[in-house]
Amino acid sequence: MLKDKVIIVTGAGGGIGRALAIEAAKAGAAVVVNDIGVSLSGEADDLGAAEKVVREIEAAGGRAVASTHSVSDPGEAQAIVRTATDAFGRLDGVINNAGILRDTFFHKMSHESFDSVVKVHLYGTYNVSRAAAAIFKDQGSGAFVHMTSTSALIGNFGQANYMAAKMGIAALSKSIALDMERFGVKSNCIAPFAWSRMTSSLPTDTPEQIARVEKFKQMVPEKIAPLAISLLSGDERAPSGQIFAVRNNEIMLMSQPRPLRSVHRGEGWTPETVLDHALPAMAAQFFPLERSEHVFTWDPV
């Protein structure tokens, strides 16, 4: 499905990114495997991670090249795109997957922890997408797949930085879809459920948490690939501006904000009438303070 296409996958040295890079190559794409080779907390981890994935792809008969540039820097994001055009002569798709974690409760979160996560996830997605956008515009085609998270779409403890960045990515994707539709460019999000470095830090302090982690381990990263590849394919049936979730063998279309209920008062509102009438009238539609695990209560299938 990706025959003769060139795809960039960021954060592709392990986990979901690695699986997507390998599966894209199996589908016929030439792949830029981008990974700076650090741990989720930022320390030097494996500077050869991208090259190892390249060798896996090549050993299976595919085409790939490594990039160790950082998505968080605009100039280096441009270099990631140049790696694709220099090596393969074109660019057809981008999977924005690179990420780090700096989890802590909001009242303890430092500016550095917030800033670093937003720079990699949100700014990284913008930087690489912006670098690719000019190419896509000129050639009249191209596709973006951005990784968001149900932690952002629904909620989670101790992830204000991650949630803000991932929700920002959903909005950024919609803006790209709207602005670039006229040029034949598509942009979509996937909220993936899969066991990877990003989920390996889930707590295991209680039997319930242990059970949740065991369920996550069943959801291998390769399960994300069929949807991602279809969205990158250039097929006219592929949509744009959508948010999907993939949970093992389930593909879900996620909702986007729309009005649920409205109240009107001809003479206008005062703080007292808002409390007495407006808020009680809408209360049945208020969202509870749920986390992702409260919404996805059934076992992966």
N, C-alpha and C positions, 0 to 999 in steps of 0.2 A: 504493500500500500504506500510505502514511502520511497519507492524505487526512484533513483536519480535525484532525490531531495537531500538537502544539507540542513542538519538540525543541530542547534546548540542546546546542551543540557548543563545547567549550572548546578553546583553541588553534587557532581556526579561521581565522586570518588567512593561513595558507599551508599547503602540503604536504598531509598526510593530513587534517587538520582542515578545510581549505578544501574539499577534494574531498568529504568527507562532508557538509558543510553544503550544498553545491550539489546533491549527489545526493539528500539528504533533501528539499530543496525541490522537486526534480523529481518526487519520489515523492508530493508533495502536502502536505508539512509546512510549517508556519510555523516559522522557524528563528531562534533567538537565536545570533548569531555573536559568540562571545566571544574576544577576543584583546587583550592589553595593549600589543602593538606594540613588542616588544623583540627583540633578537637572542638566539641560543641562549646567548651568554655574558653576557647581561643588560644590554647597552647599548641605549639608545634606537635603534630601528631604523626602524619605520614606524608612527607613531601612527595612521595612517589605514588600517591593514591590514584591520581588521574592517569598517569602512565600505565599503571597496572590494569586499569579498566580498558585502556586503549589496546594493550596487548591481548586481553581476553577477546576483544572484538576482532582483532586481526587474526588471532588463532582460529576463530570460527569462520574466517573468510570475509569479514567485513572491513569497512574503511573507517578510520578514526584518527584523530589527532588530539593531543593533550594541550590544555591551557591551564596555567596556574595563576592567572590574573584574578584580582579581587573585584567582585561585583560592586562593592561599596564605594569604589573610586570611579568617577565618570571616565577618566582617561583610560583606566584599565578595562572598563567595560567596552570602550571603543576597540581596545586591543583584542578582546574576546571575539568581537565581530570580525575584525580584520583577520584573525586566525582562520575563521571559516572561509572568508573570501580568498585569502592568500592560498590556502591549502586546497580548496575545492572549487573556487571560482564563482560561488554564489551562496545565497542563504535563503532558506524557505521557511524555517520555523525555529522558535525559541521555547524551551521549557525553563521557566524561572523557578528553580527548586532550592537554590542555596539558602542555608539558614543556620542560625546559632541560637542558643538558649542562655538566658540569664534569669532564671526563675527566682522570684522572691515576692513576699506579700507587699502590697502597694505602699503601706506605711513605712516599709524598710527599703524600698527601691531607691537606688542611687541614680543620679543623672547619667553616669557612665553606663549603667546597666540598661537604662531605657534607650539611650542614644545609640549604643552599639547594636542592639537588636533591631531597632528601626532602620539603621543604616544598612544592615545586611539584607533584611527581608524587604522592606518597602523601598528604600533608596536603591538597593541592588536590583530589584525588579524594574524600577523606573530606569535606572542607568542602562541596563542591557536592552530593555525594550526601546528606549529612545535611540540607542545606537543602531538598532536594527530597523527602526521605523523608516528612515530615509531610503534604505535599500528596498523595503517592501513597497513603499509608495512608488518608487521609480519603476519597479518591475510589475506593479499592479497585482501583486499577490503576496501572501504570507500569512502565518498563523502564530499566535501566542497562546501558550498554556501556562497559567500561573498557579502556583500552589498556595491555596489559602488553608484554613483550618476550622474545624467545628469548634475548637476552643474559642475562636473569634466569633463565629456565626452564632454560637449558642452561649458559651461561657466556660470559664475554668478558674480555679484558684491560682493565685500567685503568678499570673502571666499578663499583667497589664501591658508590658512592653510588647510581648508577642501578640497579644490579642489586638492591640492598636495597629500594629504593623500588618497583620494578616487581614484585618477588616479594611485597612487602607488599600491593600492589594485588590480586594474585591471591587472597591470603587474605582481604582485605577484601571482595572481590566474593563469595566463598563465604559469608562471614558475613552479608552483606546478603541473599543468596539464601535462606539458612536462616531468618533472623529475619523476613523480610518475605513469605515464601511465603504465609502465612495471609491476607495482605492483597491477594493477586493481583499482587504485584510481582516482577519477574524481574531477575536480575543475572548478566551474563556478561562474560568477558574475550576480547579479541582481541589476539594477538601479530602485528602487521602487518609484512610485508616490502614496503617501498616506498621509492622514491627521494624524499627530502625533505630539509629542513634538518637533521633529526636524524641522517640517514645521510650527508650531504654531507661530514662530517668524517672519514669512513673513510680510513685511510692508503692512499697510492698510491706507496709506496716501492719495491715489488718488482713484477715482472711478474705474479705471482700475485695481489697486492693490486689491481693495475690491472684484471685480468680479473674479480675479484670485484665491483669497483665498476661495471664495464660491465654485469654481470648485474643488479645492483641497479637501474641506470637503465632496464632493460626493464620493471621492475615499477612501474607507475604507481599513484598513490594511489587512483584511481577503482576499482581492482580490489577494494578493501576494502569498498566501499559495499554490494554486494548482501547480504553476510552481516550487516553492521551494521543495515541497514534491516529485514531479516527479523527480527532479534532485538528491534527496537524496535516491530514491527508490532502487537503485542498478539494475534497469532494464537496459538491454543491449542497449535499444533504447535511453537512456539518453546520451547526448553528454558530451564533456569535452572541456575546454578552450574557452568557449563562454561567451559573454556578452549580457544579455537580459535586456529589460526594460518592466515593467508592469504598465499599465495605465488604471485603472478600469478594463474593460473587454478585453483590448488589450494586447497582448504579442508581443513584438518587438525584433527582433534580431538586435543588434547594430553593426555598422561597426568597424573594427580594422584597424590601420594605414597600408596602402599599397601605393606604388608609384602611383601618379596620372599623372605626366608628367615629361619628362626629356629633357634636351637640351645638345648638344654635340658641342664642338669646338676643332678641331683637333690640333690646335696650343696651346691649353690651354686657361685659362681665366685670365683676369686682372680685377681689381676692376671696371675699366671704362667699359669693355665689359660686365661684369655682369650687371651693371646698364643699359647699352644701349640695351642689347640683351637678356641675360638670364632671368632676372626678368620680362621684358615685355612679353616674350614668354610664361611664366608660369602664368601671372597675372590673366587670366580668371579662373584659378583653385584655386586662393587664397581663403582662408576662411574669411568671414567677422567677425567682432568682435560681434558675436551673443551671446545671453544668451539663456538658455533653453526655456524660454517662447516664443522666436522668432522662434524656430524650431517646437515646439509643439503648433501650432496655432489653432488646431481644438479642439472642446469641447470633454471631456471624454465621451466615449460611453459604 
